[in-house]
Amino acid sequence: MIRSTFTGLLAAVAVLGFVSPAQATPRDQPVDPRPSTAELAWELHALEWRSRGAVDVSEIGRSNQGRPVWSARVGHGPLRILYVTQQHGDEPLGTPAALEFLRETGVGQSRYQRWLRSRVTVDIIVRANPDGHEQNWRYNYDPDAQPEYGEAGKGYDINRYHDPAVAPEDNPATEAGLIQAHHANFDPAIVVDYHMQGRYVDDDGREITASLMWPTHPGVDPAAVALAKQVSAVAHRAMTEAGGNATQYPGGDYEGIARNAYGLLGKGSVLIELSDMGDEHEQAQIASALSSMLAIARSAADGSLGTVDPGEAERIPPRGEPLPRAAGALLVDSGD
């Protein structure tokens, strides 16, 4: 049912003869990799104004410290896509990529932009964890927390609190509850969650720039898994064409992880982890994330997503070994 409905929608919106830029790059000047809370709000509302309303910015709720959690929506097409950035406060690079996506798709009236906006609606929760960003840590801010997933006295790891069995209003991780409620209201077909990981190398010694994964919980409908694999394959192609070296992410099957939780709700749910490769690679990593965002939206809009072999994702190589640091320690990330 899920797959046939989605495939039918893709066929209905397929359009030939429109070409998007072959490779996404940020603006000529460097993109701020870590806009402040105030700068992010200013950028979002500036995009809303410059787009003449094609970008619609709204507040979906407030963090535990009272900061806005922003949604920015572009397009009015029937196929709905949700991107989420920065659930972990110290994993920032998906957020500037989201701003560039909104700029490239929402600001302007080119034939391609108007066509894309007529075929898909893309909603982005931009910096889901503003308090974690301010604290420069993984968790939200909740000094009274005694969490199963998180750190006592700091807060919750909000990407462990998306279990569909827990209602948003009962969610102890405030920002996760906001994402749950927003997802239920928007009801997308595709959900892509942007994170960051440590540094790794493949079997040939080449550094890995990103890793991707689809739902792995055994209860996810096979049709939703197949759709997520198609999305993963499209993102992998785009990041490879942008010069990246993307692999499969070795994630777990816990139902509270967004990748699994929204898969359990029948969505094509995908995790993308950008590697934390250091300051000198941040602009390239932002461009890589932007390439994936544009490619997923474009392939959904033109119908090509429905023609992708899900087995293509399974052929993405697994993530390799951690890259040794200069001091001999290993960078180890704590999972999606």
C-alpha positions in Angstrom: 0.0 0.0 0.0 2.7 2.5 1.0 4.9 1.7 -2.0 2.1 1.6 -4.6 0.7 4.9 -3.4 4.1 6.6 -3.4 5.0 5.2 -6.8 1.7 6.4 -8.2 2.3 9.9 -6.8 5.8 10.0 -8.3 4.4 8.9 -11.7 1.7 11.6 -11.5 4.2 14.4 -10.9 6.9 13.2 -13.3 7.9 16.0 -15.7 10.5 15.9 -18.5 12.7 18.6 -19.9 13.7 20.4 -16.7 17.4 20.4 -15.7 18.8 21.5 -12.4 22.4 22.5 -11.7 24.6 19.5 -12.0 26.4 20.0 -8.8 25.4 22.2 -5.8 27.9 24.6 -4.4 27.4 27.3 -1.7 27.5 30.9 -2.5 30.8 32.5 -3.8 31.6 33.7 -0.3 32.2 31.1 2.5 29.0 29.9 4.3 29.0 30.4 8.1 29.2 26.8 9.4 27.9 27.8 12.8 25.4 30.7 12.7 24.5 31.9 16.1 20.9 31.5 17.4 20.2 35.2 16.5 22.0 34.9 13.1 19.9 31.8 12.2 16.7 33.6 13.0 17.8 36.6 10.9 18.9 34.4 8.0 15.6 32.5 8.0 13.4 35.6 8.0 15.6 37.3 5.4 15.1 34.3 3.2 11.3 34.5 3.8 11.4 38.2 2.8 13.7 37.7 -0.2 11.6 34.8 -1.5 8.4 36.9 -1.4 6.8 34.2 0.7 8.0 31.2 -1.2 9.9 30.3 1.9 7.5 30.1 4.9 9.2 30.3 8.3 7.3 29.4 11.5 8.1 28.5 15.1 7.1 24.9 16.0 7.8 25.4 19.7 10.4 26.4 22.2 13.4 24.6 23.7 13.8 24.0 27.4 15.7 27.3 27.7 13.0 29.2 25.6 14.7 29.3 22.2 12.6 29.0 19.1 12.8 25.7 17.1 12.2 26.8 13.5 10.5 25.2 10.6 11.1 26.6 7.1 8.9 25.3 4.3 9.4 25.7 0.5 7.1 24.5 -2.3 3.5 23.6 -2.5 3.6 20.3 -4.4 1.8 17.1 -3.4 4.9 15.1 -2.4 6.1 16.0 1.1 9.7 15.8 2.3 11.0 16.6 5.8 14.6 17.4 6.5 15.8 17.7 10.1 19.2 19.2 11.1 21.2 19.4 14.3 19.3 17.2 16.6 22.7 16.9 18.3 23.8 20.4 19.2 27.5 19.8 18.4 26.8 18.5 14.9 26.3 21.7 13.1 26.9 21.4 9.3 23.4 20.3 8.2 22.1 23.6 9.3 24.0 25.9 6.9 23.3 23.4 4.2 19.6 23.8 4.9 19.9 27.5 4.6 21.6 27.1 1.2 18.9 24.7 0.1 16.2 27.3 1.0 18.1 29.9 -0.9 18.6 27.9 -4.0 15.0 26.6 -4.2 13.0 29.4 -2.7 14.7 32.7 -3.7 14.1 33.2 -7.4 11.5 32.6 -10.1 13.5 30.5 -12.6 11.6 27.9 -14.6 13.3 25.1 -12.7 12.6 26.7 -9.3 8.9 27.2 -10.1 8.6 23.6 -11.4 10.3 22.1 -8.3 8.1 24.1 -5.9 5.0 22.9 -7.8 5.9 19.3 -7.4 7.2 18.9 -3.9 6.8 20.6 -0.5 10.0 20.5 1.5 9.8 21.3 5.2 13.0 21.7 7.2 13.3 21.7 11.0 16.4 23.9 11.1 18.5 23.3 14.2 16.2 21.0 16.1 18.3 21.5 19.3 19.2 25.2 19.8 20.1 24.7 23.5 22.6 22.0 22.6 24.0 24.3 20.0 24.5 27.0 22.6 26.1 24.6 25.1 28.1 23.0 22.3 27.1 19.5 23.4 25.1 16.6 22.0 22.2 16.8 24.3 19.3 19.2 24.9 19.4 21.3 28.1 17.7 19.7 31.1 19.8 19.8 34.3 17.1 17.8 36.1 17.4 14.9 33.6 18.1 11.4 34.7 17.8 10.0 31.2 18.1 6.5 29.9 19.8 8.1 26.9 21.7 11.2 27.6 23.7 12.5 30.5 22.4 13.2 34.0 22.6 16.9 34.9 23.0 17.8 31.2 20.0 16.6 29.2 18.5 14.1 26.8 19.9 12.7 23.6 16.9 13.7 21.6 17.6 11.3 18.8 16.7 8.4 21.2 13.2 9.8 22.0 11.2 9.4 18.8 9.5 6.1 19.8 6.0 6.2 18.0 4.5 4.6 21.1 5.3 7.8 23.1 2.9 10.7 22.5 4.7 14.1 21.8 3.1 15.6 24.9 4.5 12.8 27.0 8.0 12.9 25.6 10.6 13.7 28.3 12.9 15.2 25.6 11.1 18.4 24.8 12.6 19.0 21.3 12.0 15.4 20.2 8.4 15.9 21.1 8.3 19.0 19.0 9.7 17.0 16.0 7.2 14.3 16.6 4.2 16.7 16.6 5.5 18.6 13.6 6.0 15.4 11.7 2.5 14.2 12.5 1.0 17.5 11.3 3.1 17.7 8.1 2.8 14.0 7.3 5.8 13.6 4.8 6.5 10.7 2.6 10.3 11.1 3.2 12.2 12.1 6.3 16.0 12.8 6.1 17.9 13.4 9.4 21.3 15.2 9.1 24.0 14.4 11.7 27.8 14.3 12.0 30.2 11.5 12.8 33.9 11.1 13.5 36.6 10.5 10.9 37.0 7.1 9.1 38.9 5.7 6.2 37.9 3.0 3.7 39.8 -0.1 2.8 41.9 1.9 0.3 42.9 4.4 2.9 40.7 7.2 1.5 38.9 9.3 4.0 35.2 8.8 4.3 33.2 12.0 4.0 29.7 10.8 5.0 27.7 7.7 5.9 24.1 6.9 5.2 21.5 4.4 6.6 17.9 3.5 6.3 15.6 2.0 8.9 16.9 -1.3 10.5 14.2 -2.0 13.0 12.6 -5.4 12.1 9.1 -4.0 12.4 9.4 -1.4 9.6 7.3 -2.2 6.6 9.5 -3.5 3.7 7.9 -0.9 1.4 9.1 1.9 3.7 12.6 0.3 3.8 12.7 0.1 0.0 11.8 3.7 -0.3 14.4 4.7 2.2 17.0 2.7 0.3 16.0 4.5 -2.9 16.5 7.9 -1.1 19.8 6.7 0.2 21.0 5.7 -3.2 20.0 9.1 -4.7 21.8 10.9 -1.8 24.9 8.7 -2.3 25.1 9.4 -6.0 24.8 13.1 -5.4 27.5 13.2 -2.7 29.8 11.1 -4.8 29.3 13.4 -7.8 30.2 16.3 -5.5 33.5 14.6 -4.7 32.5 12.7 -1.6 33.2 9.2 -0.4 30.0 8.0 1.3 29.5 4.7 3.0 26.9 2.8 4.9 26.4 3.8 8.5 26.5 1.0 11.1 23.5 2.1 13.0 21.4 0.2 15.5 17.7 -0.9 15.4 16.4 0.9 18.5 12.9 2.3 17.8 13.6 5.7 19.4 16.1 6.7 16.8 14.4 9.0 14.2 15.7 6.8 11.3 13.8 3.8 12.8 10.9 5.6 14.4 9.6 7.4 11.2 10.3 4.2 9.3 7.9 2.4 11.7 5.4 5.1 10.8 5.7 4.1 7.1 8.0 6.8 5.9 11.1 6.6 3.7 13.4 7.6 6.6 17.1 8.1 6.1 20.1 9.1 8.3 22.9 11.1 6.7 26.1 11.6 8.8 28.6 14.1 7.6 32.2 13.4 8.8 33.8 15.9 11.0 36.9 16.4 8.9 38.1 19.7 10.4 37.7 23.4 9.6 39.5 23.2 6.2 36.8 20.8 4.9 33.7 22.4 6.3 32.7 24.3 3.1 33.0 21.1 1.1 30.9 19.2 3.6 28.2 21.8 3.6 28.2 21.6 -0.2 28.0 17.8 -0.1 25.0 17.9 2.3 23.4 20.6 0.0 23.9 18.3 -3.0 22.0 15.5 -1.3 19.1 17.7 -0.3 18.7 19.0 -3.8 19.1 15.6 -5.4 16.5 14.0 -3.1 13.9 16.8 -3.8 14.6 16.8 -7.5 14.3 13.0 -7.9 11.1 13.0 -5.9 9.8 15.8 -8.1 10.6 14.3 -11.5 9.7 10.8 -10.7 13.1 9.3 -11.1 13.2 8.3 -7.4 10.6 5.6 -8.0 12.8 4.0 -10.7 15.9 3.6 -8.5 16.8 0.0 -7.6 16.8 -0.3 -3.7 19.6 -2.8 -4.1 21.9 0.1 -5.1 21.9 1.3 -1.5 22.8 -2.2 -0.3 25.9 -2.0 -2.5 27.2 1.1 -0.8 30.3 -0.1 1.0 30.4 -0.3 4.8 32.1 2.4 6.9 35.8 1.7 7.5 38.1 2.1 10.5 38.5 5.2 12.6 41.2 7.6 11.4 44.0 7.8 13.9 44.5 11.2 15.4 47.9 12.9 15.6 48.2 11.9 19.3 47.4 8.3 18.5 43.8 8.4 19.9 40.9 7.4 17.8 37.8 9.6 17.0 34.8 7.6 18.1 31.3 8.9 17.5 28.4 8.0 19.8 26.0 6.8 17.1 23.1 8.4 15.2 
